[in-house]
């Protein structure tokens, strides 16, 4: 199992050392109506393939994964969720935006 945010600690000789994950423990998911999400399409740096990016989610990694799963099911496509971004394969900006608005999120289009 890989540790995210290990901050360079590889080994400690201190027998009482406990790795503290303050960043995820303190993070809570904001209510749906307080989330400010941006939906944009992107193809730069992706070998010409278009992806839809949903950014601005504030919450735990588990809640981000759940939202990504629902979006992928709604759009019928693959994708991923990490680093507070949801990436959907293909141009699904309109579908994703309407889904997020139905769920109660404050979402808007970003970019051109």
C-alpha positions in Angstrom: 0.0 0.0 0.0 1.4 3.3 -1.0 1.3 6.2 1.4 0.2 9.5 -0.1 1.6 12.6 1.6 4.3 10.7 3.4 6.3 13.9 3.5 9.6 12.1 3.0 9.5 9.9 6.1 10.9 6.5 5.1 12.1 5.1 8.4 12.2 6.1 12.1 14.3 4.7 14.9 11.9 6.1 17.4 9.8 3.2 18.8 7.0 5.7 19.8 6.8 7.3 16.4 3.3 7.5 14.9 2.7 8.8 11.4 0.2 11.6 11.7 -2.1 12.4 8.8 -3.4 15.8 9.8 -4.4 16.9 6.2 -7.0 14.1 5.6 -8.2 13.8 9.2 -9.2 17.4 9.5 -10.8 17.6 6.0 -14.6 17.4 5.9 -16.8 17.5 2.9 -18.8 20.7 2.5 -22.5 20.4 2.0 -23.6 20.1 -1.6 -25.1 23.6 -1.8 -21.8 25.1 -0.7 -19.6 23.4 -3.3 -18.4 25.6 -6.1 -17.5 23.3 -9.0 -16.2 24.2 -12.5 -16.6 22.0 -15.5 -14.2 22.4 -18.4 -12.9 20.4 -21.4 -9.3 19.8 -22.0 -7.2 18.2 -24.7 -3.8 19.8 -24.3 -1.1 17.3 -23.2 -3.4 14.3 -23.7 -2.3 13.3 -27.2 -5.3 15.1 -28.7 -7.9 13.2 -26.7 -10.6 15.3 -25.1 -11.5 15.0 -21.4 -14.0 16.7 -19.2 -12.5 18.0 -15.9 -14.6 18.8 -12.9 -12.6 20.9 -10.4 -13.2 22.7 -7.1 -14.5 19.8 -5.0 -13.8 20.4 -1.3 -14.0 17.2 0.8 -12.6 13.8 1.5 -11.1 11.5 -1.1 -13.9 9.0 -0.5 -16.6 11.5 -1.2 -14.7 12.6 -4.4 -14.6 9.0 -5.5 -18.4 8.6 -5.0 -19.2 11.7 -7.0 -16.8 10.6 -9.7 -18.5 7.2 -9.8 -21.9 8.7 -10.2 -20.7 11.1 -12.9 -19.1 8.2 -14.8 -22.2 6.2 -14.6 -24.4 9.1 -15.8 -22.1 9.8 -18.7 -21.4 6.2 -19.6 -17.7 6.7 -19.7 -14.5 6.0 -17.9 -12.4 8.4 -15.8 -10.6 9.0 -12.6 -10.7 11.1 -9.4 -7.6 12.4 -7.7 -6.1 15.6 -6.4 -9.5 17.2 -6.0 -10.2 16.7 -9.8 -12.6 14.4 -11.6 -11.5 13.5 -15.1 -14.0 12.0 -17.5 -12.9 10.5 -20.8 -14.6 12.5 -23.6 -16.6 15.7 -24.0 -19.3 15.4 -21.5 -19.4 19.0 -20.3 -23.1 19.5 -20.8 -24.1 16.2 -19.3 -21.8 16.6 -16.3 -23.0 20.1 -15.7 -26.7 19.2 -15.8 -26.1 16.2 -13.5 -24.3 18.4 -10.9 -27.0 21.0 -11.0 -29.7 18.3 -10.5 -27.7 17.1 -7.4 -27.7 20.7 -6.0 -24.1 21.7 -6.6 -23.2 25.2 -7.6 -21.6 24.3 -10.9 -20.7 26.4 -14.0 -18.8 26.0 -17.2 -15.2 27.2 -17.2 -12.9 27.9 -20.2 -13.9 28.5 -23.8 
